[in-house]
């Protein structure tokens, strides 16, 4: 074989064919969409000819007489063909395209070079890095070309390959080319051309986060080279240097530490770079550093310089203001464009326990992220600076205030609105971290902010809404007339603002206030509902979706206080009107269904007049989605997959109805096939569908068990297989449903215990299990033991300790009550199972504030029984280990 010379693939275009393709390329640049559509169809047809792609590469690389946009377009169409049909290209065509690419990577036109680079990368990412062995060596050798265009073109292509194929480059598949490539790239950090330097850094940057071995070997020389580029005159180079340092902070802190002082000084300068892209990259450094344990010590001496820089970065730039239409004050009558509306994701229902210390919820919802201007390029210097200040406030807490307060005084009362606006943002950004230290200033600041709510600039009004929401917790802790009432009054006016951005900010802020204030809002309900209902007639599309959320949160916050005829009369007609307007396939149903779910739960029997059509539609949505899914499974080419969110939201609203209406839902369930549908949903492959169907199962078990009972034999094995903590929320809801079922089944639960008990005991003993799941698991084990003590008690010793620790923090309620009755019953069946962990049982008993009398008697009996069994002397020694509050509590309540 070796002696044969390779035949050069000679291909010449047919002149007529070439003209036809050029004609198409010209037409496709027409603004007319009908022409574009015809062109698309013709291009698709041409794909049937094996050498169509040869024409495309020919126009791109050889037809220098044509204009560049046309040649580039030809290359981009070829790229799309490679993406779609590469495996069907004949060998000759593939080879011709590859050799043309490599021969033209140095085209004198930057546009053509870039197009060839994209084409090379696309071929490479189709698994062709393995089948194109000379690609990387060839590109690397072209880097040494004397010709700038060739070097730049090759580097451009390499950068794209490093971005797209980083993983495979660092694997044995290709014989580890990075061992050669990375040292090669490092040589180019000192190249005379800024574009080449920038490519070189960008290439190496692709391998930092994955800690690629080839780079780690050269880490010191990489860092040294980065430092040499620190003052580069080219913005793109400075940006890549900053990006590298930010990533090294996460990956190789050890190597940066000796230089930390200089790096911080450098990043301070770069955060103020004239080029906003560089400043933004540099600003990420503070965000990343704040997450490192060493942050506090490293930055403390730089705070006097850093804080003013971050605060300064929080001002709107002139361009931001133009993009935000900052000078347009009234736009409420202008309809929203569809692309402004972010997709919403429905959070499926999870069943959780209430805790003693429920004043402050665990912060798992990111509603108060710094999110005051979604429409401009989503992430910018202002947001990054604000986020950095927020995390630093959480690191330094009140130690940050001496650096901030003097600045705040100047900003908050400044006569220029842009400056004042940034001050209000600063105040909101530090709210979480510096709350304690801010308290003395709030009695003066909150009234000032409430005044700012009527500022004449819309952007000032909108940021003020957000900042006030960050202090809502404090506002609610003060006497209501002092701050809550004036704040609420002003916020409600802003909900009806004539500017859409202000409406949106006010609605979100009001939802936060509702969560904090809860029943404090009851006296003002009429006034609140008035405003929210009026907003219905006023709002454009995007803000309507946020309004639903504010109404749902109100219902969650005031609960049954909403169930008054006059409130129902105000609230329900506009909601039902929207409900009737929306089609079954409209995604706006999601927030509306979520809102109705909260309203139904709050109104309870007050929702009865509305429940039938709502119930029916939910069942239909589930049925439609399941039918569509079955068609799609059977014939995926013909039927597209349904959006299962419709079914999930519908199941959750049915849960809300069951919870709100209780026994009243019985008739609706009797007249529908919901249980058959649930049987299918409980076996869906999408976890969120199962999660919501188990929540509904538990709610229907509580509301009308007579309809659920006939299905239990079918449901229980499915529940058993879903006790898999890999899917936390599915597992949690299945566990809860099993507990509810056991209470209803009583002794008839016996045959099903083996299906579930072992998994539950395993889950309660797993390390790192989330709190909610532990609590629900403990309650369900207790409930199973309550109805079938003989079956569960033998395992007592295996779960008593985690059982006690997970239930000591939840509030007294029905679920806790039945679970503790279960544990007491099991202890009387198997007393030796608790002996070793008795102190944990004592602690759990002491967590009850007021148990029912007969439960208190059960506790008493067990405590005194244990004391009598071990004798006074041993009991005294045993109870001396108790912490004092526990000792006092047991003595006071149970006389031991």
N, C-alpha and C positions, 0 to 999 in steps of 0.2 A: 504493500500500500504506500509506504513512505516515498517511494520514488515518483509516484504520480504527482504532477503539479495540479493544484486545485483549479478546476475550471472557473474562470471569472464569470459571474452571472451577468450576462449581457441582456439588458432589457431596454427597448426603445418604445416610447409612447406612440400611439397612433394619433396623428394630428387632429383628426376629427373628434376622437374621444377626448383628447386634451381640451379642445375648444368647448366641448359640451360641459366638461367638469368646471372649467374656468367660469363659464356662464352661470352654472349653479352657485359657485362660490360668490360671485358678484351679487346674484339675486338674494342669497341668504343674508347679505348685509343690509337688505331693505328693511325699513321700519314697519312695513305693512305685514301684519301677522298672517293674513291669508297666504301671501306669497311665501312667507317663512314655512308655513305648514306644508305647502306643496313641495318645497325644497326638501323638507324632512322626509317626505314620502319617497321622493326620487332617490335621495341618498340611501334610504333603506333598500330600495330595489337594486341599486348599483352594488350593494354588498354581495349580490349573488355572483358577481363576476370575480374570479380569483385574482385578477391583476388590478382591480379597482384601487387597492391600497398602494400599488406601485405608482399609480398616477398621483395619489395624494402626497407620497414622500417626494416624488419628482418635482411637484409644484413647490413644496417646502424648500428643498435643498438645491435644485438645479435651475429652476426657472427664474433667474435673477432679473429678467426683464419685467416681471410682475411687481405690483406694489406690495410692501411688507405686510399690511393687514391681511391681504388675500392669501399670501404664502403662509402666514402664521395660522390663519383659519383652517387652511388645508391640513396643517399639522395637528390642529386641535381635533378636527373631525377624525383624523387617523388615530389619535389618542383614544377617542371614544370607541372606535372600532376595536382597538387593541383591548380595551376594557371588556367589551361585549363578546367579541368573536375570536380572540387571539388563538385559542386552541384549534380553530378551523383554518388558520392561514396555511397555505402550502409552504413547504420548506424553503423553496427558492425565494418566495416573497419575504419570509421572515429574515433570511440572510441579507437580502437586498436592503431591507429597512435598517437592520442593525449596522451594516457597513456604511450606509449613507449617513446614519446618525453620527457615528464616530468620526467620519470624514468632515462633518460640517458643524461639529460642536464649537468650532472657532469662527463661525460666520461673522462678518464684520458688523452685522446689525444686532444690537442687544436683544431686540424682540425675537429674532429668528433663533439666536443662541438659547434664549430662555425656552422657546417652544421646543427645540430639539432636546433640551435638558428635561423638560416635562415628559416628552415622549420616551426618552431613555428610562426615566424613573418608572413610568407606567409599565414598560416591558419588564423592567427588573422586578417590580412588585408582583407581576403575574407568575412568580416562581421562576423567573428566567435568570435570576442571579446564578442559580446552579447550572443552567443550560447556556450561559453566556460567559464562559470562564475567562475570556480575555477582556471583559468589560472593565473590571476594577483596575487590573494592571495597566491597561491602555489609558484609562482616565488619569491614573496616578502619574504615568510617564508624561502625559500631555501637560501636567502641572509645570514641568520643567521647561516647557516651550519658551523660546525667546519672544514669541508673538503674544502680546497681551490678550488679544481676543481669545486665543486658544486656551490660555491658562485660565482666564475668567470663565469661559464657557464650561471647561472641564470641572472647575470648582463649583460652579452653579449646579451642575448635574450631580456631583458628589454630595453637595449639601442636601439636595432633595433625596438622594438615596439614603443618606445617613438618617434623615428625618423619617422616611417611610419604612426602612428595613433595618433599623438599629438592632433588633433582636437577632435576626439571622446573621448579621455581620459579626456578632459576638458569639457564634456557635461553631461547633466542629464541622457543621455541614460544609462550610466553605474553606476549611483549613485556616481559620482565624486570620483573615486579612488585616484585622485592626492592628496586629502586632507591627505591621509595616506602615499602615495608613496613619496611625496616630502620631508617631514620631515625625512622619512626613508633614502632616498638617502643622505640627508645632514649628517646623522650620519657617513656615510662611507667616508666622505672627509678625515677623520683622520686614515683610515685603514692602516695597516702596508704594504699591498701589493700595489705597484705603479699601477699595471694593474686595481685593484679594484678602487683605487682613481680616476683613469682616467675615468673609466666607470661611476662612481657616478657623476662627474662634467658634463660629456657628456650628461647624462640623464637629469639633471636639465636644461642644456643649451637649450634643445629643447623648453622650455616653457618661455624663456625670451621675445622674440620678440612679442609673442601673448599676453604679459602682463597677463598671466594666474593668476587668483585670488589666487589659492593655493600657488603659488610662491610669489606673492606680499605680502601675509601675513607674510612670513618668509624672506623678502628681506634683513633685516639687518643681520640676522644670516647667510644667504647665502653669503653676501659680506664679513662678518667677516671670514667665513670659506675659502673664496677665498684668502683673504690676508694671511691666515695661510699657504696656499699652494704655496705662491709666489715663494719660493726658492726651490721648489720640485726638487729632483735629476732626476726625470723621465721626459724626453722631452714631452711625450704625455700629461702628467698632465699640464706642463707649457703651452703647446699649448692650451689646453682646458680652462685654466685660462685666457689666453690672449683673447681667443674667447669670453668668458663670459663678460669680461670687455668692449670689443668693442661693444657688443650688449647692455650692460647696459647703455653705453654712449648715445645710441639712445632712450632708454626706461625709464631709471631712473636716468637721470643726477642729479636730486635733491639729490639722495642718495650718488652719487660719489663726488659731489662738495667739501664737507668738507675734503676729502682725496686727492683732485686733485693733489696737489703738489707731494705727494708720488707716486700716480699712474703714473704720467708723468715720474718721475725718474725711476720707475720700468719698464715702457714700453721702456724707452731709453735703459736700459740694455738688455731687451728681444729682441729689434730690432737688437741687435748685438749678439744674441744667437748663440752658436756653431751649433745648429741644425737649418737648413734653414727653416724647416716647422714652428718652433716656431717663428723665426725671421719674417716670412711672416705674420703669424697671428698677431704679435705685430705691424707690419708695417701698417696693416689695421686701427689700432687705430688712426694714424695721419690723414688718409683719412676721417675717420668718424668724428673726432674731428673738422676738418676744415669746416665741414658743419654746425657745431653748432654755434649759434650767440656768445657764450662766448669764442670761440676759441682765438680771438685776445688777450683778456686780460690774459687768462689762460697760453698761451704758450709763451708770449713775453719774459719772463725772461729765458726761456729754449732754445730759439733759438740758442744761441752760442754753445750749446751742440748738439741740434737736427740736425741742418743743416749739420754739418760734418758727422753725422751718416747716414743721408739719402743719401748724396752725395756718401759716401763710399759704400752704398748698391747698387749703380747704376753701379758698375763695373760688367762685365761678370764674372761669376764664372768659374773655370776650367772646370766644367762639362758642363756648357752652351756652352763653346767654342768647346768641343768635339762634343756635340749634334748638334751644328750649323755647323759642319765641318769648323770651323773657319780657319783651315789651308789649306782648299781646295780653291785655288784662282780662278781657271777657271772651270766652270761646265756647260758652256752654251750649250754644245752638248749633255748633258745627259737629256733624256726625263723626264718629270715630272711623279711622281707616282700619280694615280688618287686621293688618299686620301689627297694629299697636297692641293687640290683645294677646297677652301671653297665654299659652296653653295652661289650663289648670289641672292639677293632679288631685284626684280624690284620695283622701286618707281614709282607709277602711276602718271600720269600727273595731276598737279593742276594749275589752272589758277590764276595768281596773278598780282597785280598792281605794277608799279615801283614808288619808292618814291624819294622825293627830296634829302634825305641825303644818297643816295645809295652807297656812298663810301664804307661803311663797312656793309656787309650783316649781318642779324641776324645770330648768330652762331647756326644754328640748325643741320648742318650736321657735323657728328663727323669724318670727313675725317682726321683731324689732331690729332686724339687720339694718345697717345704714343704707337706706334704699329710698333716696329722696328724689331721684331723677332717672327713672328707668330708660327714658327714651333715647338719651344720648348714648354714644358708644358705651356699652354697658359698664365697662370698667375704665376708670380714668383717674387722673392724679388726685382729684378732689375726694373720690370715694376711697382710694387707697390710703390717702393721708388720714382720713377720718377713721378708717378701719384700724390703721396703725395706732392712732391715738387711743382708740377704744381698747385695744389689747394691752397697750402700755399702761393705761389707767388700771387695768385688771392686774398687771404685774406690780406696779408701785403703790396702788391704792392711794391713800391720802398724801403720801410723800410727793405725789406729782403736783399737788395743788399750789405750793409756793411758786412753781414755774408757770402755772396756768392762770392763777387768779389775777395777777397784774395785767396780763394780756386781755383777759376777759373783760375787765373794767373798761378798757379802751374800746374793745370791739362792740360790746353789746349796746353802747349808747352812741355809736358813731353816726355821723350825719349821712355818710354814703351808704346806700342800702346794701351794696354788694359786701361791704365790710361787716356791717351789722348782721347780715344773713349768715356770714361765715362764723361769727361769734355764737349765733344761736345753734349752729351745727356743732361747734366745739362743745357747748354746754350739754348737748344731747349725747355726744360721743363719750364724754367722761361719766355720764350718769351712773352706769353700772359699777365701774371700778371705784369711783370716788364718792359714792353716795353718802357714806358716813360723814366725811369731811365737808360735804356740801350743805348738810342739813342747816347749819347756822345761817347760811345765806339764802335759803329757799324762801323764807317769809318775805324777803324783799324781791327775789328774782321771779317767783311764780306770778305775782301780780303784774310785773313788768312784761313777762311773756304773754300773759292773758291780754294785755294791751296790744302787744305786737300782732295778735291774731287779727286785728283790724287794720294792719299796716296797708298803705295803698299799693305796695308791690305784691303781686300774687306769689312770687317766689319766697318772699319773707313770710307770708301767711302760711304757705305750705310747710316750710321747714319748722315753723313754730309749732304746728300741729304735732309733728313727729317728736320734737324735743319735749314738749309737754307730756306726751304719752310715755316717755322714758322716766318721768318723775311721777307717774300716776299713782304708784304704790304709796309714796309719801303723801300725796294730796289726799288720798282716801283715808290715811291714818289720822288726819287732822279733823277737828269738828266740821261737819259738812257745810255749814254756812260760810266758813272762812274761805275755802278755796274750791271745794268740789262744786258748789252751786254756781259760782261765777264761771268756773272753767267749763262746766257742762253747758251753761247758757251760751257762751261764746262759741264753743265747738259746734253746737247745733246750728248756730248761724252759719258757720263755715261749711257745714254739710250742704247748705243751700247757697254756697258761694257761686258767683257767676263765672268762676274759672274752674276748668275741669281738674287741673292738677291739685287745686286746693280742695275741691270736693273729695277727691281720692284720698288725699292725706288726712283730711278731717274724718272721713269714714273709717279709715284704718285706725286712727288715733282713738276714735270713739269706741271701737271694738275693744282696744286694749283697756280703756277706762272701764268699760262694762265688766271685763274679766276681773279687774281689781275691785270694783265697787260692789259687785253682786247686788245683794238686796238693798244696799244703801240707795239704789236708784228707784226703789218702789214708789216713794212719794212723788217722783217726777214722771211716772210712766206716761201719763196722758200727753204731757208736753213732748216727751221723747218720741212717742208714736206719731204724734202730729207731724213732727219734722220728717221722720223717716218715710212716712206715707206720702208726704208732699214731694219728697225727693224722687219717688217713683215716677211722677209725671214729668220730672225735670231732667232726669239723667239720660245721657247717651249710653251706648252699649257697654263700654268697658266699666264704667263706674257702677252700672246696675249690678254687675257681678259682685262688686265689693259691698254694695248695699245689702245684698242677700246675706252676706257674711255678717254684717253689723246686726241685722235683724235676728239671725240665728244665734249669735253670741248673746244678744239681749235676752232671748228666750232661755238660753242655758243659764244666764246669770240670775234672772229673777224667778225662774221656775213657775210654780203654780200661781204666783201673784199675777201672772198674765191672764189667768183664767177668770176674767170679768166680762160680762156681756158687752160693755161699752168698748173695751179694748179689742175684743174679738171682732166686733163690728167695724172697727177702724182698720185692723190689720189684714183680716182674711180676704175681703173682696179684691184688693189689688194683687195679692199673691195668687189667688185662684184665677184672676183674669190673665196673668202672665202664664200660669200653668196651662190654661186652655189655648193660649196663642202658640205655645211652643210645639213643634213637631217632635215625634219620637226620636228622630235622628239628630236633633239639635243638641250640641254639647252644652248649651246654656242650661239644659236641664240639670246638669250636675250640681252647680251651686244652689239652684232653686230646690232640688230634692234635699240637699243637705240642710238647707234653711228650714224647709217644711218638717224635716225629721226633728229638728230641735223644737220647732213650734208645737208639733204634735205631742212631744214628750212633756212640754211645759203646760199645754192647755188641758191635757188629760181629757176628761169627759167633754170639755168645751170644744174639742175637735170633732166630736161625733157627727155633727151635721155635714162635715166635709169629707168624712173618712172614706165613704164608699167609692167615689170616683178615683180618689187618690190610691186607695188599695188596689182597685182594678187595674189601673194603669201600670202600677209597679209590677203586678203579676204578669201583665202582658209584656212589659219590657224584658223580664227574665225569660219568659217563654220564647219571645222573638229571638233574643240573643242566643239561647241554647239551640234553637232550630237552625239559625244561621251557622253556628259553630259546627253542627252536625253535617250540614251541607258542605262546608269548607273542608272538613276532615275527609269526607267521602270523595269530593271532586275539587281539589285545591285549584285546578286551572280555571274552573268555571265559576266558582263562588269565592269571593274574598272573605278573609277572616273578619268576624265582627269585632267591634270595639267593646271589650268585656266590661269596661268601666260603667256602661249603662246598666248592666246587670248588677254590678257591685253596689252602685249607688241606690238602685232600686231595693236590693236586699236590705241595705242599711236603713232606708226609709221605712220599710216594713218592720224592722226592729224598733224604730222610733214609734211607730203606730202601736205595736204590741206593748211597748213599755208604757206609752201614754194612756192607751185605752184599756189595758188590762183585759178583764173578762169580756168587755164589750166587743172585742175583736172576734169573739168565738163564732158568731154568725157568718162573718166574712170568710173566715177560714173554712167553715163547713161548706160554703157554697163555691169553693175554688179548689184548684188542683195544686196548691202551693206546696204541699208536702212531697208530692211526686217530683215537682221541680227542684225542691231542696235536695232530694235524694241524688239528683244529677249534679247539682252545684257542689255538694259535699265531696264529689269525686272528680271535680274539674282539675285540670293539670295546673291551672294558675293559682298560686297560693292565696292571693287576695280574695278570689272568689270563695275558696274554702273558708277563709277567715270570716268573711261576712256571713256565710251560710251557717256557720256554727254559732255566731252571735245571735242570729235569728232563731236558731233552734232553741237556744237557752231562753230567749225572750218568749217564744211561743210555749215552751214548757211551763213557764211561770204563768202565762196568761190563760191558756186553754189546753191543759195536758190531755183532756179526753181525746183530742184529735191527734196528738202526737203519739200517744201510747201504742196504738196498733202498729206503728212503724219502728218501735224501739229495737225489735230483733234485727231489723235491717240496718238501723243507724249505728248501733253500738260497735260492731266490728270496724266500721269506718272511723268512728271516733278513736278507737284504740290505735289504728294505724297512723292517725294524725298526731299522736303524742310524740312528736319528733322535734326536739328543741332546735334543730337546724332552722326551722321556720318558726321563730319566736311567737309571732302574733297568731299564727294558725294554731300552734300548740296551746297557747294561752286560752284562746276562745274555746277550743275543744275541751280543755280541762274544766273550764268554768261550766260549760254545758253539761258535762258528765255529773258535776256536783248538783246542778239544778235538777237533772233527771233523777238522781238518786233520792233526793228529798221527796219527789213525787212518787217514786216507785216503792219506797219502803223496802220491806223484806223481799219483794219480788226482784230486787236488784241482784240478788245472790248469783244467778248464773253468769252475770256479766262481769263480776269482780275480776276473775282471772284474765279477762281481756285487757284490763287497764292498770291493775294495781302495781305490777312490777315496773312498768314504765314510769308511773307517777313517783314511786319511791326512788327510782334512778334519777329522775329530774331534780327532786328536792335535795339530793346529795351532790349534784353537779357543781363544780366550782364555777364562778363567774356567771351564774344564771341571773338574768335581770330580776329586779325586785318584784315587779308585777307578776311575773310568771311564778316565782317562788310563793307569793302570797296566795294566788289562785290554786296552786298545786296543794298547798297546805290545807286550804279550806276544803278542797274536794276530797283529800284523803280523810279529813275529819268527818265530812258528811258521809262518806262510804262507811266509815267506822261506826257512825251513829246508826245507820240503817242495818248494817251487817257486821256487828262487832266480832262475831266468832270467826269470820273470814279474814278480817283485817288485823285484829289485835295480835296475832302471833308475830307480825312483822314490826310491832311497836318499837323495839329497840333499834331497828334500822332507820327510823325516821324521826324519833321523838325530839332529838336535839335541834336539827334544822327546822323542824316544825314549830318548835317554841320560839326560836329566834326570829323566824320570818313573820310570825303573827303578833309579836309584842308591840309593833308600831302602828297597827291599823286601828281605826276608830271602832268603838262598840257599834255593832249593827247585827242584823238578822243573820248574815252569812257567818260572821265571827261567832255568834251565839251557837248556831247549829254545829259549827266545827268544834267548839270547845265541849259541847255536850258529847260529841262523838269521842273526843280524846278521853274524857272522864269515863265514859262507858267502857272504852277499850282498856283503860288502866284497871278498872274493876275486874275485867276478864283476865288480864295478864299483868298483875302488879309488878312482877319482876322485870318487865320490859322497860320500866321507867326509873328503876332504882339508881342506875349509874348517872343518869342525867337529871336527877330530881331538882337540882338547883335551877336548871333551865325552866322546868315546869313551874317552880315557884315564881320565877321572874315573869313568866307569861301570864300567870294568874293575876299577879300584881298589876298588870297593864290594864286590867278592866277598871273603868271608872265607876259605872254602876250596873253590874250584872243583874239579871232577873233573880228573884228570891230563890227559886228552885235550883238555878245554876250555882248561885252562891253556896247553897247547901251542899251541892256536889263537891265544890272546891273544898269546903270546910271538912267534909267527911274524909277526902283523900289526904289533906294536910294533917289532920289529927290522927288519922289511921297510921300515917308514916311516922309521926312523932311518937305515938304509943308503941309502935313496933320496935323502933330503935332505942327507946328509953330516953328519959330527960337528959341524962349526961351527954349521950351521943348527939342528941338534937341540938344541945347548946353548942357543942363543938362545931357541928355542921352549920348552924345558923350564924356562927361567928364569922364565917367566910362571906356572909352576905354584905353587899354595900349597905350603908346606913339607911338610905331611903327605902330600900326593899325590906329591910328588917322592920322598920317602923310601920310600913304599909301593911305587911302581913300581920303584925301584932294588932294594929288598929282594926283591920277589917275581919280577920279570921281568928284572932286570939291565939296565935301560935308564936 
